[in-house]
Amino acid sequence: MSATANPSASSSLANATAVRRTLPFGNGNGNNTPLPAMMAENGDVKPSKDDSDASDNDDPDDLNTRTKKKYTKDRKLGEGAYAVVNLGHRRATATEAAVPVAIKKIKVNTEFRDGLSMDAIREVKYLRELHHPNIIALLDVFSSKNQNLCLVLEFLDSDLEMIIKDSSLTLSMADVKSWMLMSLRGLWWCHKSFILHRDIKPNNLLLSASGVLKLADFGLARSFSDPYRPMTSNVITRWYRPPELFYGAKFYSSAVDIFSLGLVFCELMLRTPFLPGNTDLHQLELICQALGTPTEENWPGVTSLPGYHEAGVHVKERGTDFFMNTFIAAGESGVELLMKMIRLDPRRRCSAREALNANWFSQEPYPTQPVNLPKKGGGKGIEKVGSDLKRKAGELFNTPDDAGRGKKLARKLDFGG
Amino acid sequence: MAEDQLYTTTTQCKTWSYGPTALATIRENTNAAGTRSIKRGWKRARVEASTANTPLATTPIPSNTPTPVPTPSIDPLSVPDPMTLTPAEELTLVNYYILKLLEMSDVFSFPSNVKSTACVFLSRFHLNHSVHAYHPKLLLSTILFLATKTENHYIPLSEFCKRIPKITPEAVLKYEFTVAGGIRWDFDIKQPLRAAEGGIMELLTALALTGGDPGLQTLKDKLAPNPVRRVQDAHGRMKAYLTKEALVSDVYYHYTPPQIFLGALWLADKELTEAYIEWRFGENSTMGRVVKKKKKDKKGKDKAGNGEEEEAPAAKTLPLAPKLIPTVAACAEMMTKAQEYEKIPMDVLKRIDKKLHRCQNPQKFLGAGTPLGFGNEAPKKPADDGPPEKKRKADDDLFGGSLR
């Protein structure tokens, strides 16, 4: 439960299955998972432990106060228009040592006057449910005296963007493989839980001190739509946004996250964003040039999307040769995986599960153990967090927070990055 | 990882699922805590009343309160503590307000998921928070608005307030943190609605097949003469149960979403449900291969039947139907019982509310002290009169004007 990666997480590279993690949420029942149907016969689960707190006054504020008291707040890591991130510690208890955490305080939004913001609600809603070694852990939630929402998150050292941009680091294919593997595992768990992340990009992929990668920033996440219930196509940071969203698709799937992650894959190899569009139109043009122009042949139905328009560029959908030239380092099986992740037609993209089964992961070079991955972190990481948080308000919106340092902000549709 | 294992990782299963005894115990404890806080409040008020012996001058009694002010001649020490509500009365009151919440949601025509989530929020909140301390009436609009946000059905608060007479954005937001913290920030409610739609689709898809599967043929025979029609009819009725009885009863605490779906379907058409379960999970079920597609069903059914067994060799383990059917029947039964809450006569409800009112307002009976309970505390702002208006006019005649 430590906020930083626990050692066992690193071994998760070896076994692909997700390990359910017990979090220090006051109310999780740990591993005892009651099966409701059976309860009638076998008695009951113990009554809720948490609330019968001694206090007679069953006031949520009371619970809130107790939660708040579990943590100390240390120095500020960064501040932006929407959130302040502080380093903090969970106080030591009789049985556990103090643990560093990141406390993200969502400011009362001056523009959104309707109480808890949607971003904050989404982040809390989904992180409360998602427990996986490759997804940031939300340890607690409480409100400060000014009715600011505070999220206590696992403290993480850095993010993938910092690694990519650090020219002093050399990234081997084994390293890339390791990060991809951990990202895919986290994403697989989201999708398995029927949740779309909708903002996958390097600075939302945080890294713990021991090198474990974790998906963060669920401010744009949502659960899969019910049939016929439209979703907004205005999500995902532009450079990582898939073509169907530029065409205004209202019904889309987990393939949007896969596409984003595919572009992160490219970026890890190129060390620079693969498709850095300046505007939405430019972005679409870049997609056409790099991957091919969507047509009814390579993507049946594309012309009926609400925002479809003929592209100026006409490029045939790129084949293996093209990708082999550009991403030769990945090898054949790596290129094969990449191509499946960034297919134009979302229906032909692979799922996270299929990607995890790719041969590439079981071939040499094997993925690097997380502890041995190139690291950044430390002072620079913290500065970055701070500067990210100070970015222009309109684009960020929520922030990240994450963990601290790693931060990122992402958000909203604009490109924050 | 099996689907049902996935369900066990949810907060709904980990934190908010209880057996009937545990649930009753929690409610008793909550009631006891609420009762204690009322007693403490009365004790304080009594001390105040006897020290400051000029109650009329010192007490901030809202001038517009209709309740008769006790004459100063009453000795506060001789006034007995009020009768507090029993756990059953608390539950009755909460369920009444859940029904009100349904009506309020219908004013907006919110989709079923928003409606369901709002009701579950209210129910969960009061599981740990006594009505003695938090009158449900004060929380309805806050909860409904919060549910629109958590269910991704946000509408601007200004719009929201236009539809409910006399409510202000401030009043809605005032309790938002209280509610959110009171439900432990667990915003994700797993409703049976998806399982329900999936199950109906599965049935309709299968019935459309012309084919030799003997199990399917049996199903068709059982539903003759017009199987499709029969499923469609049941669908509508089932939906009604899911958006009312399922929410007023405790089924969300005791059963998984797919079990609740089947329970509602059972109420809608018992034979159909039995036939469906037999076809799907009976001894000779030929459905093994379809299992992959139908996650929702699998989730609930496996859980119902074989709790801890691995689900993988579903086809080989014992058929689930014999275990599942009684579970579903019990779930249906629980929902049926919830119908009682709709029939509770108004005067019973009024009596309960009156008791509660007395508990929360010692100053009116002792001549001193302050109102108790959340939302009552600020005498400057006669909270007693403000928040009740939150509720729609429809219930003005109920707990609104007449009682206070």
Interface residues (C-beta under 8 A of the other chain):
Chain A: T17 A18 R20 G26 N27 G28 N29 T33 P34 L35 P36 A37 M38 M39 A40 N42 G43 D44 V45 K46 P47 S48 D50 D51 S52 D56 N57 D58 D59 P60 D61 L63 N64 R113 D114 G115 L116 M118 I121 V124 K125 Y126 R128 E129 H131 V141 F142 S143 Q147 L149 K192 S193 R222 S223 D226 P227
Chain B: M1 L6 T8 T9 T10 T11 C13 K14 T15 S17 Y18 G19 P20 T21 A22 L23 T25 I26 N29 T30 A33 G34 R36 S37 R40 N113 L127 N128 H129 S130 A133 F145 L146 K149 T150 N152 Y154 P156 L157 P169 V172 L173 E176 F177 T178 V179 A180 G181 G182 R184 W185 D186 F187 D188 L193 R194 E197 Y253 H254 Y255 T256 Q259 K303 A304 G307 E308 T327 A330 F374
